[in-house]
């Protein structure tokens, strides 16, 4: 699932907010296996056209361009979105990826 919205704070503040949501729903970053399964994982893919690289946050998300399960829903809500780092359309990146078995199973709220 992907969503878009407006956030009036800083990207780091948004990261802290989504990590609080993850924790509220049972995610425990101390106990989980790095890069392993998670009970809930909320990623910040983009933050406007900003490029951010800190110890805790990389925007655009470092691996999004290699993952169909990220790009397909992103392009459903933002069909003309460009990679702020390269100015290339994410649609072109998606078309170059090998099939990763991602299938759309339905719609939510009629979309």
Backbone as a printed PyTorch tensor [residue, N CA C, xyz], in Angstrom:
tensor([[[  0.8400,  -1.1540,   0.0000],
         [  0.0000,   0.0000,   0.0000],
         [  0.8920,   1.2260,   0.0000]],

        [[  0.4640,   2.2400,  -0.7010],
         [  1.1730,   3.5110,  -0.7260],
         [  0.1730,   4.6200,  -0.4660]],

        [[  0.6500,   5.6810,   0.1310],
         [ -0.2140,   6.8450,   0.3270],
         [  0.6100,   8.0930,   0.1950]],

        [[ -0.0850,   9.1670,  -0.0780],
         [  0.5540,  10.4680,  -0.2000],
         [ -0.1910,  11.4480,   0.6920]],

        [[  0.4890,  12.4890,   1.1100],
         [ -0.1480,  13.4880,   1.9540],
         [  0.7660,  14.6770,   2.1500]],

        [[  0.3050,  15.6010,   2.9540],
         [  1.1040,  16.7800,   3.2780],
         [  1.5360,  16.6690,   4.7380]],

        [[  2.7760,  17.0000,   4.9880],
         [  3.3270,  16.9700,   6.3430],
         [  4.0260,  18.2950,   6.5600]],

        [[  3.7030,  18.9850,   7.6420],
         [  4.2440,  20.3240,   7.8410],
         [  5.5730,  20.3470,   8.5940]],

        [[  5.9750,  19.1950,   9.1540],
         [  7.2340,  19.1440,   9.8900],
         [  8.3980,  18.7560,   8.9990]],

        [[  9.4970,  18.4420,   9.6360],
         [ 10.6960,  17.9820,   8.9490],
         [ 10.6050,  16.4840,   8.6800]],

        [[ 11.3670,  16.0090,   7.7320],
         [ 11.3780,  14.5830,   7.4060],
         [ 11.7710,  13.7490,   8.6250]],

        [[ 12.7040,  14.2080,   9.4130],
         [ 13.1240,  13.4820,  10.6130],
         [ 11.9660,  13.3790,  11.6130]],

        [[ 11.1580,  14.4250,  11.7040],
         [  9.9800,  14.3880,  12.5850],
         [  8.9780,  13.3470,  12.0840]],

        [[  8.7880,  13.2830,  10.7820],
         [  7.8850,  12.2860,  10.2080],
         [  8.3960,  10.8790,  10.5130]],

        [[  9.6920,  10.6700,  10.3770],
         [ 10.2740,   9.3670,  10.6950],
         [  9.9700,   8.9860,  12.1460]],

        [[ 10.1600,   9.9050,  13.0480],
         [  9.8640,   9.6230,  14.4670],
         [  8.3840,   9.2930,  14.6550]],

        [[  7.5090,  10.0130,  13.9630],
         [  6.0690,   9.7580,  14.0700],
         [  5.7020,   8.3690,  13.5480]],

        [[  6.2470,   7.9710,  12.3920],
         [  5.8790,   6.6470,  11.8560],
         [  6.4910,   5.5290,  12.7000]],

        [[  7.6420,   5.7660,  13.2870],
         [  8.2210,   4.7520,  14.1740],
         [  7.3860,   4.5830,  15.4440]],

        [[  6.7620,   5.6500,  15.9120],
         [  5.8450,   5.5440,  17.0580],
         [  4.6230,   4.7080,  16.6770]],

        [[  4.1260,   4.8880,  15.4730],
         [  2.9880,   4.0870,  14.9930],
         [  3.3900,   2.6180,  14.9160]],

        [[  4.5540,   2.3370,  14.3310],
         [  5.0400,   0.9560,  14.2530],
         [  5.1250,   0.3300,  15.6450]],

        [[  5.6770,   1.0680,  16.5830],
         [  5.8300,   0.5590,  17.9530],
         [  4.4610,   0.3210,  18.5940]],

        [[  3.5290,   1.2290,  18.3670],
         [  2.1850,   1.0850,  18.9320],
         [  1.5220,  -0.2040,  18.4480]],

        [[  1.8640,  -0.6300,  17.2270],
         [  1.2670,  -1.8390,  16.6600],
         [  2.1920,  -3.0560,  16.7650]],

        [[  3.1400,  -3.0200,  17.6890],
         [  3.8850,  -4.2060,  18.0440],
         [  5.2860,  -4.3550,  17.4840]],

        [[  5.7570,  -3.4120,  16.6950],
         [  7.1140,  -3.5530,  16.1750],
         [  8.1270,  -3.2700,  17.2790]],

        [[  9.0950,  -4.1550,  17.4040],
         [ 10.1630,  -3.9980,  18.3890],
         [ 11.4910,  -4.0610,  17.6380]],

        [[ 12.0630,  -2.9160,  17.3540],
         [ 13.3030,  -2.8410,  16.5730],
         [ 14.4830,  -3.4990,  17.2800]],

        [[ 14.4460,  -3.5950,  18.5980],
         [ 15.5320,  -4.2090,  19.3620],
         [ 15.5550,  -5.7200,  19.1330]],

        [[ 14.3970,  -6.3530,  19.0710],
         [ 14.3160,  -7.8090,  18.9710],
         [ 14.3140,  -8.3470,  17.5420]],

        [[ 14.0140,  -7.5000,  16.5470],
         [ 13.8960,  -8.0200,  15.1870],
         [ 15.2560,  -8.2840,  14.5430]],

        [[ 15.2510,  -9.1690,  13.5700],
         [ 16.4460,  -9.5020,  12.8040],
         [ 16.6700,  -8.4020,  11.7710]],

        [[ 17.8720,  -7.8120,  11.7020],
         [ 18.1150,  -6.7680,  10.6960],
         [ 17.7770,  -7.2740,   9.2880]],

        [[ 17.0040,  -6.4830,   8.5620],
         [ 16.5330,  -6.8090,   7.2110],
         [ 15.6550,  -8.0580,   7.1840]],

        [[ 15.1660,  -8.4900,   8.3340],
         [ 14.2880,  -9.6600,   8.4090],
         [ 12.8330,  -9.2520,   8.4060]],

        [[ 11.9500, -10.2160,   8.6840],
         [ 10.5210,  -9.9260,   8.7090],
         [ 10.1750,  -8.9260,   9.8110]],

        [[  9.1440,  -8.1470,   9.5530],
         [  8.7080,  -7.1410,  10.5220],
         [  7.2050,  -7.2550,  10.7140]],

        [[  6.7420,  -6.9290,  11.9070],
         [  5.3000,  -6.9440,  12.1520],
         [  4.6150,  -5.7930,  11.4280]],

        [[  5.3080,  -4.6900,  11.2450],
         [  4.8060,  -3.5210,  10.5220],
         [  6.0200,  -2.7330,  10.0640]],

        [[  5.9870,  -2.2800,   8.8170],
         [  7.1090,  -1.5090,   8.2810],
         [  6.5600,  -0.3500,   7.4680]],

        [[  6.7160,   0.8500,   7.9790],
         [  6.2700,   2.0490,   7.2740],
         [  7.5210,   2.7640,   6.7830]],

        [[  7.6310,   2.9020,   5.4740],
         [  8.7940,   3.5620,   4.8850],
         [  8.4260,   4.9380,   4.3590]],

        [[  9.3470,   5.8650,   4.4790],
         [  9.2220,   7.1640,   3.8300],
         [  9.9790,   7.0410,   2.5200]],

        [[  9.2410,   6.9800,   1.4330],
         [  9.8680,   6.8060,   0.1230],
         [ 10.3960,   8.1260,  -0.4080]],

        [[  9.5700,   9.1410,  -0.3190],
         [  9.9010,  10.4620,  -0.8400],
         [  9.4470,  11.5030,   0.1670]],

        [[ 10.0620,  12.6540,   0.1340],
         [  9.6490,  13.7780,   0.9690],
         [  9.7350,  15.0140,   0.0890]],

        [[  8.6760,  15.2210,  -0.7030],
         [  8.7190,  16.2650,  -1.7280],
         [  9.8310,  15.9190,  -2.7070]],

        [[ 10.5890,  16.8940,  -3.0820],
         [ 11.7150,  16.6390,  -3.9900],
         [ 13.0470,  16.6290,  -3.2360]],

        [[ 12.9670,  16.5710,  -1.9070],
         [ 14.1850,  16.6090,  -1.0970],
         [ 15.0020,  15.3270,  -1.2320]],

        [[ 16.3070,  15.4990,  -1.1540],
         [ 17.2330,  14.3790,  -1.0520],
         [ 17.8800,  14.4870,   0.3240]],

        [[ 17.7090,  13.4330,   1.1140],
         [ 18.1550,  13.4510,   2.5070],
         [ 19.0030,  12.2150,   2.7520]],

        [[ 20.1240,  12.3980,   3.3980],
         [ 20.9380,  11.2490,   3.7910],
         [ 21.5270,  11.5170,   5.1630]],

        [[ 20.9360,  10.8540,   6.1630],
         [ 21.4310,  10.9360,   7.5250],
         [ 21.6610,   9.5060,   8.0100]],

        [[ 22.1000,   9.3510,   9.2430],
         [ 22.2940,   8.0060,   9.8120],
         [ 20.9900,   7.2310,   9.8780]],

        [[ 19.8840,   7.9310,  10.0710],
         [ 18.6030,   7.2620,  10.2960],
         [ 17.6240,   7.3460,   9.1400]],

        [[ 17.8940,   8.1840,   8.1440],
         [ 16.9220,   8.3960,   7.0710],
         [ 17.6080,   8.6810,   5.7440]],

        [[ 17.2010,   7.9280,   4.7240],
         [ 17.6590,   8.1810,   3.3560],
         [ 16.4130,   8.3520,   2.4880]],

        [[ 16.3100,   9.5130,   1.8410],
         [ 15.1930,   9.8390,   0.9710],
         [ 15.7620,  10.4320,  -0.3020]],

        [[ 15.3540,   9.9480,  -1.4780],
         [ 14.4390,   8.8540,  -1.7330],
         [ 14.9430,   7.5490,  -1.1100]],

        [[ 13.9950,   6.6800,  -0.7740],
         [ 14.3240,   5.3990,  -0.1470],
         [ 15.3720,   4.6800,  -0.9830]],

        [[ 16.3930,   4.1650,  -0.3400],
         [ 17.5770,   3.6210,  -1.0250],
         [ 17.2680,   2.4610,  -1.9750]],

        [[ 16.2830,   1.6240,  -1.6680],
         [ 16.0510,   0.4300,  -2.4880],
         [ 14.7200,   0.4300,  -3.2360]],

        [[ 13.9970,   1.5420,  -3.1890],
         [ 12.6690,   1.5480,  -3.7990],
         [ 12.6960,   1.3090,  -5.3070]],

        [[ 13.7110,   1.7740,  -5.9910],
         [ 13.7760,   1.6360,  -7.4430],
         [ 14.0110,   0.2010,  -7.8960]],

        [[ 14.2750,  -0.7050,  -6.9590],
         [ 14.5340,  -2.1040,  -7.2900],
         [ 13.3980,  -3.0300,  -6.8680]],

        [[ 12.3080,  -2.4640,  -6.3790],
         [ 11.2380,  -3.2710,  -5.7910],
         [  9.9010,  -2.9930,  -6.4560]],

        [[  9.3890,  -3.9980,  -7.1600],
         [  8.0780,  -3.8470,  -7.7780],
         [  7.0040,  -3.5760,  -6.7430]],

        [[  7.0860,  -4.2340,  -5.5780],
         [  6.0330,  -4.0670,  -4.5780],
         [  5.9830,  -2.6480,  -4.0210]],

        [[  7.0200,  -1.8600,  -4.2630],
         [  7.0280,  -0.4510,  -3.8770],
         [  6.5820,   0.4150,  -5.0530]],

        [[  7.1550,   0.1770,  -6.2150],
         [  6.8950,   1.0440,  -7.3650],
         [  5.4790,   0.9230,  -7.9150]],

        [[  4.9190,  -0.2690,  -7.9290],
         [  3.5820,  -0.4370,  -8.5110],
         [  2.5390,   0.3980,  -7.7600]],

        [[  2.4190,   0.2700,  -6.4310],
         [  1.4280,   1.1240,  -5.7560],
         [  1.7830,   2.6080,  -5.7890]],

        [[  3.0780,   2.9270,  -5.7410],
         [  3.4860,   4.3310,  -5.8250],
         [  3.0100,   4.9430,  -7.1350]],

        [[  3.2080,   4.2350,  -8.2300],
         [  2.8160,   4.7550,  -9.5350],
         [  1.2990,   4.7820,  -9.7250]],

        [[  0.5680,   3.9840,  -8.9540],
         [ -0.8950,   4.0660,  -9.0130],
         [ -1.3890,   5.3980,  -8.4590]],

        [[ -0.7390,   5.9160,  -7.4190],
         [ -1.1970,   7.1750,  -6.8290],
         [ -0.4660,   8.4010,  -7.3780]],

        [[  0.7450,   8.1960,  -7.8890],
         [  1.5370,   9.2900,  -8.4760],
         [  2.1090,   8.8290,  -9.8180]],

        [[  1.2690,   8.7120, -10.8520],
         [  1.7100,   8.0940, -12.1040],
         [  2.8430,   8.8180, -12.8340]],

        [[  3.0290,  10.1000, -12.5900],
         [  4.0600,  10.8600, -13.3050],
         [  5.2450,  11.2290, -12.4240]],

        [[  5.4080,  10.5300, -11.2970],
         [  6.4560,  10.8800, -10.3400],
         [  7.8500,  10.6270, -10.9220]],

        [[  8.7580,  11.5560, -10.6490],
         [ 10.1410,  11.4550, -11.1140],
         [ 11.0510,  11.2130,  -9.9230]],

        [[ 12.1100,  10.4590, -10.1450],
         [ 13.1460,  10.2660,  -9.1380],
         [ 13.8620,  11.6010,  -8.9640]],

        [[ 13.7940,  12.2160,  -7.7760],
         [ 14.4280,  13.5160,  -7.5990],
         [ 15.9440,  13.4840,  -7.7800]],

        [[ 16.5600,  12.3250,  -7.5910],
         [ 18.0190,  12.2340,  -7.7300],
         [ 18.4510,  12.2290,  -9.1880]],

        [[ 17.6390,  11.6230, -10.0630],
         [ 18.0450,  11.4780, -11.4690],
         [ 17.1130,  12.1730, -12.4470]],

        [[ 15.9490,  12.5930, -11.9610],
         [ 14.9110,  13.1910, -12.8090],
         [ 14.3450,  12.1930, -13.8260]],

        [[ 14.5850,  10.8910, -13.5990],
         [ 14.0340,   9.8440, -14.4620],
         [ 12.6800,   9.3970, -13.9300]],

        [[ 11.7650,   9.0640, -14.8210],
         [ 10.4750,   8.5540, -14.3550],
         [ 10.6310,   7.1890, -13.6740]],

        [[  9.9810,   7.0200, -12.5310],
         [  9.9960,   5.7280, -11.8480],
         [  9.3420,   4.6580, -12.7240]],

        [[  8.4120,   5.0520, -13.5970],
         [  7.7720,   4.0800, -14.4950],
         [  8.8190,   3.3850, -15.3660]],

        [[  9.8060,   4.1380, -15.8360],
         [ 10.8700,   3.5340, -16.6500],
         [ 11.6920,   2.5480, -15.8280]],

        [[ 11.9570,   2.8820, -14.5810],
         [ 12.6920,   1.9660, -13.7110],
         [ 11.8930,   0.6810, -13.4900]],

        [[ 10.5810,   0.8130, -13.2800],
         [  9.7240,  -0.3500, -13.0740],
         [  9.7380,  -1.2570, -14.3020]],

        [[  9.6690,  -0.6720, -15.4820],
         [  9.6350,  -1.4600, -16.7150],
         [ 10.9180,  -2.2570, -16.9330]],

        [[ 12.0250,  -1.8000, -16.3640],
         [ 13.3050,  -2.4890, -16.5290],
         [ 13.5150,  -3.6150, -15.5200]],

        [[ 12.6780,  -3.6700, -14.4850],
         [ 12.8430,  -4.6940, -13.4550],
         [ 12.3510,  -6.0510, -13.9460]],

        [[ 13.0170,  -7.1310, -13.5270],
         [ 12.4880,  -8.4660, -13.8260],
         [ 11.2180,  -8.6910, -13.0160]],

        [[ 10.3800,  -9.6130, -13.4610],
         [  9.1550,  -9.9370, -12.7410],
         [  9.5080, -10.4270, -11.3460]],

        [[  8.8970,  -9.8220, -10.3490],
         [  9.1410, -10.2000,  -8.9580],
         [  7.8960, -10.8180,  -8.3300]],

        [[  6.9240, -11.1710,  -9.1660],
         [  5.7390, -11.8550,  -8.6770],
         [  4.7090, -10.9610,  -8.0100]],

        [[  4.7760,  -9.6720,  -8.2320],
         [  3.8260,  -8.7500,  -7.6150],
         [  2.5290,  -8.7710,  -8.4110]],

        [[  1.4240,  -8.9960,  -7.7170],
         [  0.1060,  -9.0380,  -8.3480],
         [ -0.8440,  -8.1420,  -7.5810]],

        [[ -1.6560,  -7.3990,  -8.3110],
         [ -2.6880,  -6.5890,  -7.6860],
         [ -3.8600,  -7.5010,  -7.3710]],

        [[ -4.3020,  -7.4990,  -6.1220],
         [ -5.3620,  -8.4130,  -5.7080],
         [ -6.7060,  -7.7410,  -5.5320]],

        [[ -6.7700,  -6.4550,  -5.5730],
         [ -8.0530,  -5.7790,  -5.4110],
         [ -7.8400,  -4.3000,  -5.2150]],

        [[ -8.9290,  -3.6410,  -4.9310],
         [ -8.8830,  -2.2060,  -4.6910],
         [ -9.4890,  -1.9180,  -3.3340]],

        [[ -9.1660,  -0.7670,  -2.8170],
         [ -9.6920,  -0.3170,  -1.5420],
         [-10.5160,   0.9260,  -1.7890]],

        [[-11.7010,   0.9670,  -1.2690],
         [-12.5650,   2.1400,  -1.3660],
         [-12.8050,   2.5700,  -2.7990]],

        [[-12.8740,   1.6170,  -3.7190],
         [-13.2440,   1.9170,  -5.0870],
         [-12.1590,   2.5010,  -5.9630]],

        [[-10.9510,   2.5590,  -5.4800],
         [ -9.8670,   3.1240,  -6.3040],
         [ -9.2710,   2.0660,  -7.1920]]])
